[in-house]
C-alpha cells in the first residue's frame, strides 16, 4: 500500500529517539546482509589502530579549532577531507552551522533539533484529526482554510516524492526507503518554512550529497562504538547522533540553500511608464508581469568578465556560434555541478566551495575552468557537437585540475597556476612582459577589434582544418580492411611476405655497411687507443653479429589448391556418368580407383602468417549442394575396409 501526503510523514518519521536508533540499526543489518549475531572477534592490534586513528582525527579537529580555525578552510581547499570521518562537521563549520567554539556544540545541536521537531507540529496537520471550525468547508479555496492547506500539502508532497525516487539512479544508497523518506520530509519542511522559495526542481540533488555525508559520518561513529565500547567522548556522541539524521541534514541544507538562493530565484521586472501607457492604449492587451531568472544575468557576467579575461579565444567562439551560457550553465550552478562529476569527485569539489562560503564566488570560476578544460574540443567542433560536450560534460575530466585552476583564478596570490594544465590563446596583450608600459592601455577602436576577431577566426579555421586532416588519417589507420597497395589488402599473406623480404634486405645492407665501417675504423686506429673507443668498437662488432642472422621462416608458401567450380548437384551427375562408363569398360582395361586426397586447406606447422590471415582464409573444405527429391533418400557413406569410399555409391532401387 502506498501512503501519500501528511499520512506518509507521520508514518515514516520515528516517534521517538529509540525508534530512530532502532531504524538505523535495522538498516545497517540490511546493508551487511547478515542476521543479528554477535560481532566477530577482531585482531586487537588492528582494532586499536582503527580506534586510535579515529580518536586522533577527532582530537586534531578540536585542537585546530582552538589554535588555528583557518587551517580547516585551507584543508578543504587542498582536498584533505577526502578520507575524513568528520566531513559533515567540517561542512557545518565552513557553512557557519556550528561555531568555532566546540564547547557549545551540544547546545547548538539541541536548539537546531528542537526547531526541526517543531516543524512536524506546525506543518503536519491532518484535518481529519483536528477539531477545526464548523464552517470550514473541504472545498474552500481560502488561504486560511485547513482543508485547502491540507490538499496543497498533498500535492507538494507528491511532487517532492516523485523527484526523490529518481535521485542518483546509479547509486544504491539512494534506493533505500530510509533515505528516500528522510529526503522527502526535509524538502517538505523546507518548502513550508520558506514559502517564497517553496520547492524547485533540482533541490533534491542538492540535498542528496549532504545526507550521504551525514549518514556516512553516523555509520563511522557506530562502527567506532562497536570497537571501542568505552571511553567515548560525550560531545562526539551528541553531535553525530544517528537518531537525528533528518535534523542535522536539514541544518546544513537550509544554510546552503540560503547561499545558492539566487540560482533559483525569479524576480519580477517593473515595466516603465511608457510601456504601461502603450499597453493601456492597446485594446485587448493584458499587462502581464515580466520575470527574469537572476542566474541568467549572473551567467552573462561570468562570460563577459571572467571568461573573456581568461580565454578571449573561447569567449569569441561562443559568441560567434551563438551559444549562451544559460543553456547549460543554469543546471551547472543550480545543482552545483552534481550531474557533471561522479559523487566522490563532487564531494571534493564541494569541500572547496563550502570553504569559500563567505563570498560563494568559487562556483563562477569552476564553471569557467570547466569550459577552458574542454576548449580544444569546443573550438574544433560545430554547433551540434559543442552542445553535446556542454550538455554531457566529458566524464574523464580531472576534478583536481579543474579545482586548482578555479582557485588560481579566484586568488592568484594564494594558489599557484596548475602546471601544464591548460593552453589558452589570448590576444589581449601582444607586447613582451619585460617592456614597461609608460602610458595606460588605450581603448581599442572598432577596426582593431575587428582585426582581432578576424585573427581569431583564422586560427579557428586553421585548427578545424588540421583536425579534419588528423581525423581522416586516423580513420584510414583504423580501417582494418583498407587497401595497403594495389592488389593487396592489409592482412594479405602476399603483402606480409613482401614486407618480410624488404626487412631481410634492409638487415643485410645494415650488416654489411656496419661491418665495413668497423673494419675501416680498426684499420686507421693506432695500437695504443683509448679504452672507451675500443669498448665502443667491440659493441659495434657485437651489433654486427646480431644482424648476421638467418631467417628461419619460409619466404615462399605454396598457395592453397583451388576447388573446381561446379554447380549444385553437378558432381552427383558427373559421378553417375563415370560409374556408367566404368561399367561399359571391359574388366581387363578397368583401372582401379585411387582415393582422392582431400582438398581442404591446412595451415603449415612453421607458418609465419598472422592470426588475422587465418581468420581471413579459414579452413577451405569441399561443400556439395545436392537437392533431395521426393523419390530419393539421403546418400549414406559406404565404408570400404573401415575407410570411407572415395565416391559415394548409388543405392540400388528395388526392382
N, C-alpha and C positions, 0 to 999 in steps of 0.2 A: 504494500500500500504506500502510495506517495503522499507525503504530508507537505502542505504548502503554507506559505504566509506566516502569520503570527503563531499558529499552532506548531509549525516546524521549529521556530525559535525556542519555544517552550520545551519542545521535545528534545532538541539537540543540545541545549545548554545544560550542563550539570547543575543540579540543585544545590550541591554543597561542595566544599573543598575536598572531602573524602571521595565523593563520586568522581570528581575531576581526576584525582590521582589514580583511582581505580581504572578509569578510561585510558589514561596514559599507559599504565602497566599492561592493560589488555592489548593495547595497540603495539607495545614492544614485543609481546609474545607472538602476536600475529606476524610481525616483521621477521622475527627469527625463525618462525615456523616450527617451534618445538613446544612441548607441553610444559605445565608448571612443575618444574623439578628444581632441586637444589643446585646452586651454581657449582660447576665443575672445579676441582682443585686446580689452582694456577701456580706456576713456579713462583716462589717467594721473591727471588731476585728481580724477575721480570715485573711482577706486580708492584713491588716497591719502586721500581724505576718509573713506571707509569704514574703512580701516585705522587712521587716526588716531583715529577715534571709538571703535573697539574698544579700542585701547591706552589711550585716555584714561579709559574706563569702568573698565578693569582697574586702572589706576594710582589712580583715585579710590577704588576699593574698598579697596585696600591702605592708602591714606592715611587713610581713615575708621577703619579698624581700629586704626591707630597713634594717632590723635588722639582720636577720639570714637566708640567702638564702639556707643553707644546711638543714634547717628544712623541706623544700619541698621534698627533697630527702628522708629524714627519714620517712615522712608521706607516701610516695609512698611505701617504704619497709614494713611499718606496715599495709598497706591496708586501709588507712584513706581516700582514694579518691573514695571510693565506691559510696557515695551519693553526691559527689561534682557536682556542676553546672558548674564548670570551668575545667573539666578534660582535655579538648583539650588544654587549656592554660598551664596546668601543663605538659602535654606531650611536648608541644612546648618548654617550658623552660628546661625540662630534656634532650631533644634532641638537644638543642642549636639552635633551630629555632628562638626563641626570646631570647634576652639578659636579664640579671637580672635587667637592668635599665628600669623600666616600663614607664618612661617618654619618651622613644624613640620608644615605640611600634608602634605608629601611623606611623612614618616614615618608620619603618621596614616593616610593613604590606603593605604600599603603594608601596614600592620597590618590594616586592615579588609578589604583584598582577599585577603590570605593567609588570613584567617579564613573568608571565603566559599569559597575554593578547598578548604579543609579539609572543608567540608560535603559536597562531592562525594565525597571519600574515605570519609567516615564514614557517609553516608546512602544512597549509591548502591551497593548491594551485591546482586549477582546470584548466587544460589546455584549456578547452572549453571557459573559460572566460578570458584567458590571451593571449596577443599578442606575442606569442613565435616566435622563429626563423623559417624562412620558411623551412629550411632543416631538421627540427625536425620531424622525422617520428614516428607515433604512434607505429610502430613495432620495434623501435630501442631498442637495449639492452645496450646502453651506460649508464654509471652511471650519466652522465651529462644531459641526456635526461629528459625533464619534463614529457613526457608521460610514460617513464619507471618508474619514481618515483611515478607517479600517480597510476599506476596499482599495484605497490608494496604496496602503502598505502592502496589500496582497499583490498588486501589480508590480510594485517596486521590487518586492522580494523575488518574484518570478523572473524579472529581468536580470537581477543580480545572479540568481542561481543558474540561469542559462549561460552566462558568461563564465562563471566559476568552474563549471564542469568541463569547460574547454580550455582551461589554463594549462599551458605547457603539456600538450598531449604526449610528448615523448618522455616525460619524467613520471615514473610510477608513484613518486611521493605525493603528487597532487591528485592521484586517483583514490586516495584514502578518504573514507567518509568523515573521519575526524577532522582532517584538514579542510575539506570542502565545506563542512558545516561551520567551522570556525571562520573561514574566509567570508562566507555569506553573512554571518552575524556581524562581523567587523564592518563590512561595506554597508550593511543596512543601517547600523548605528551612525556611521559617518555621514551617510546621506540625510538622516533625520537631524543630526546635530548641526549640519551645515546646509540648510535648505537653499541658500543662494548658489551653492555648487551642486548639491544633490549627488547623483551618481552619473558618471560619464563613462562611456565605454573606453577601456584601457586602464582604469583604476585597479582592476583585479590583477593585471600584470605588474603593477607597481607593488601591490601587496604581496604577491607570491614570493619574491626573493626574501622579503622581510620575515615572513612567517617560516620560511625554510631555515633561515639563520637562527631565529629564536628557538625553533624546535630542535635544531642540532645542538645548540648550547645546553638545552634542557636534558637531552639524551646524554651528553657528555657528563653532566653533573650526576645523573642517575647511575651511570656506569662507574663514576668515581666513588659514589656512596657504596655501591656493592663491593668494591675492592677495599676501600679504606675502612668503612664501618664506624670508625671512631675518629675523634679529633678533627671534626669538620667545622669550618667557620660558619657561625650562625648568620652573619650578614650574607655570605655566599648562598646559603640555603634559602634565604628570603628573596634575594634579588633574582635568582634563577629558579624560582618555584614553578614546577611544571603544571601546577593546578591553575595558574594564571597565564596560560598561553595566549588567550584572546586579549586580555587586558594589556599585557606587556607589548604585544604586537600592535595593538591599536595606538598606543602612545607614540611609538616610532612612526607608524604610518601617518597619523594625523599631523605630526610635525613635518614630515617630508612633504605631504600634500600642501602645506602652507608655503613651502619653498617653490614648488612647481605649479602653484595655482595659476600663474599667468599662462601656462601652456594649455590649460583647459578653459580659461575664462573667455567669454564672448561679451564684448562691450557694445553698447548702442551708440551710434553716431548721430548727434543732433543736426538736423538739416538747417541750412542757412535761411534767413528771412526771405531772400529772393526765391529759393527753391520752394518754400512753403507757399509763397504768393502765387507762383506759377502753377503749383499743384492745385491750389484752391480755385484758380481761374479755369482750369481744365475740367470740363464736365465729365462726370463718371470716373474720375481718378481718385483713388484712395491713398491717403498719406500713410504708407507703410513704413514703420520704423526700420532704419538701416542698422546693420550689425557688422561687426568686424572681429575676426579672431585675432587676439593680441599676438599669438605666436607667429602669425604671418609677418607682421611688422618687425618682430624680433629676428626672424629669418632673413628678411631683407637687409637688416642692419648687419647681420653676420656676413652676408655675401659682399656688401659694399665696404665694410670696414675691416674685417678680419681676413676673409678670403682674398680680396683684392690686394691687400698688403702682403700676404704670404705668397700667393701664386697668381700673378696677374694673367699668366697664360691660361690657366684653368678658368679663371673668372671670366675672361673674354670668351672662352669656348662655350661656357654655359649660357652666356648672353646671346651668342650667335646661334646656338641650337635651340634657343627659347625653352630652356629647362629651368623653371623656377624651383627654388629650394623647398617651397612648401609642399610640393608633390610628395616628397619622401621625408622632408625634414620634420613635418608635424608628427609623424609616427616616431621618428628617432628621438625627438625631445620629450614627447608625452610619455613614452614608455621607458625613457632613459636608456635607450639602445638595447632594450630587453629582447628584441627579436633579431638583432644583428649579431649577437655573440652567444656562445654557449653559457649555461648557467654559472659554471665555476669561473669562467672568464668575466662574466658580468659582475660577479661579486667583487672581483679585483678592481674593476672599473668603478664600482660604487664606493669602495673604500676611499678612493681619491676624491670622488665627487662630494661625499659627506665631509671629508676633511676641509673642503672649501665651502662649507655650508654658510659661512658668514656672508659671502658675496654671491655664491652659487653661479659663478661665471664659467666654471670649467666645462660644463656641457657644451657651451658655444664653441670652445676651442677643440673639444673632442670631435664635434661634427666636422670642423674644417680639417682636422688631422685625418679623419676617415676619408674625406674627399681627396686630399693630397696623396694618400697612400695608394689609391687606385687611379691616379691621374693618367698614367700611361694607358690603361685600359680605356679610359673615357676619351682621351684625345685621339685614339686610333679607331674609334667606333663611330657608327652612325647614331641617329637619334634612338632607334628602337633598341639597339644593343646597349647604349648608355643607360637608358631607362631600366633595362634588365639588371645591370650592375647596381643601380641605385635602389631599386625596389627589392632586390635579393642580393644583399651585400655578400661578397665572397667570404666563405667560411674559413679559409686558410690564412686569414689576416692575423698577424701577431698583435694581440691586445696590448702587450707591454710596450711595443714600439709605438703604437698609436697614443698610448697614455704618456710616454716620455716626450713625444713631440708636442702634445697638447699642453703639458706642464711647462715646456720651454716657451711656447707662445704666450702662456699666461704670465710667467715670471721668468724672463731670460736670465736674470741675475742669480737666481737661486738654483735653477735646473739647467743642466747642460743640454745642448742640442744632440740628439741621438746620432752617433757616428754612422755614416754610410747608410742612412735610413731613407732619405728622400733626395730626389734630384729635381729641383724646381727651376723653371726658366722664367726669368723676370727681366723686364726692360725698363724698370723704374730708375735705375742708376747705372749708366754706362761708363762713368768716369772711374779711374782707378781709386782704390781706397786710400792710397798714400798721398794723393793730391788734396791739399786743403781747399775748402770751399770759402772763397773770400766773400761771396755775396749769398744771400738766401736764395733757395731754389725758386725760380720763377714759374709761373703758371703756364702750362702748355697751351699753345694755340690749337685751333681745330685742325689745322693742316698737320701739325706734329702728332696729334692724337690719331689722326687717320693713317699717318705713316707707321706709327707703332702697331695699329691694328692690322695694316697690310703685312707688316713683317711677321706678326703672329700667325696670320692666315697662311703665309708662305711656309712657315715652319710646320704648321699642322698638315698642310698638303704634302710636304716632303716626308713627314713621319708616316702619314697614311699610305703613301706610295711605297715607302720602304717596308711597311708592314704587309702590304699586299704581295710584294715580291717574296718576302720571307714565308708567308703563308702558302704561296704557290709552290715554292721549293720544298717546304715541309710536306705538302700534300703529295708531291711526287715521290718523296722518300718513303712516305708511309704506305704508298700503293704497292701491295705485295705482288700484284700481277702485272706491273708495268713492264714495258719492253726495254731491256737494258741496251740492246743494239739490234740492228736489222736482222730479223730471222731468229732471234734468241730471246727467251724470257729470262727473268732474273734468276730463277731456280732451275734453269735448264742444265742438264749434265754436260752438254757440249760446251756451254759457256764456262762452267766451272773447270772443265778440262783445259780450255784455252787460258784461263786465268792462272792455273797451276803451271802451265808451260811458261807463261811470261814470268812468273815468280821464280821458277827454276833458272831461267835465263839471267834475270837480274842478280840472283845469288852467285852464279858462275862469274859474271862480269865483276861483281864486287870482290869476289875472292881473288881473281887474277890481278885486278888493279891494286888491291891492298898488298898482295904478295910482292908485286913489282916495286911498290913504294918502299916496302920494308927492306927489300934487297938493296935498293939504291941508298937508303939511309945508312945501312950497316957498312956498305962499301966505302962511303966517304967519312965514316966516323972513325976517329982515332982510337989507338989502343987504350989510352987512359981516358976513358969517357966518364961522364958523370953517372953516378949510381941511379939517380932518378930517371935519366934518359934511358939507361939500359933497362930499367924496370918497365918503362913505357913501351920500349920496343918489344920486350917479352910479352907484354899484354897484347900488342898488335899481332904478334905471331900466334898467340892463343886464339885471337879472333879469326885469324885465317884458318886455323884448324876447325873452328866451329862452323865456318862457312863451307868447308870441304866435306860435304855430306852427300850421300846418295839417297834420292827419293825412293822410298820403298813402295809407294802406291803406284798402281798401273796407270799409265797415261792413255792407254787405248783399251777400251772395254767393248766387247762385242755387243752390238745392239740386239734388242730382243727380236725374236722371229715374228714376222708379220703373218697374221692369220689370213687364210683365204676368205675372200668376201663371198658369202653365199646368202641367198635369200632364205626366208623362213620355209622349212620343210624341204629345201632343195637337197640337203645332204642325204635325207632319207631316200629320196627318189634316186639319187646318184648311187647309193649303196645297193638298192634293188637292181639297178641296171648291171652293176658289177657282178652281183650274185648270178643273174641270168646268163651273163657272158661266161662266167666260170663253169656253169652247168653244161653249156654247149661245148666247151673246150674238152678235147679228149683227155682221158686220165693221164696219159703219158706226158702230155705237154702242160698239165696243170702245175702251176707254180705255187709252192706252199706260201701262205700268207704270213708275213712277219709283223708282229705287233708294232704299231706306230708309236713312237715316243710322244709323250705329252708335250704340247706346245706352250704350256704355261710358263710365264717368265719367273725366274728365281734370281734373287739378288746374290751376287758373288760374295764369298766369305770375306775377301780382302777388299771389298768395295769401299771407296772413299767418298761416295756420294752422300750428300746431306740428308737428314731425315725428311726435309721438305721435298726432296726428289722422290723418296719412297712414297710419300703421301701423294705426289703428283702422278707417278706412274702406276703405283698399286701393283697388285698381282694379276697379271693378264691370264685369264682362263678361257677355255673354249666354251661358248654358250650356244646351245642349239635350241631354236624355237620351233617346236612341232605342234601342230594342232591335233586335237583328238576328236574324231568324228563319232557319230553315234554307233557305228558298227565296228569301231576299233577299240582296243583296250590299251592302256599304257604299256609300253615295252618294258620287259624285265631284263635285267642284265644277266646273261648266261655265263656261268663260271666254267672255265676250262683249266683243269688241273689246279683248282684253288685260286686261279687268277682270272680277272675279268677279260672277256674276249675283246679283240681289237675293234670289231664292229658288232653292233647288236644284231642278233639273229631274228628273222621274221617268224612269229609264231605260226604254226600250221593250223589252218582253219579246218573245222570238221567238214568232211565230205557230205 
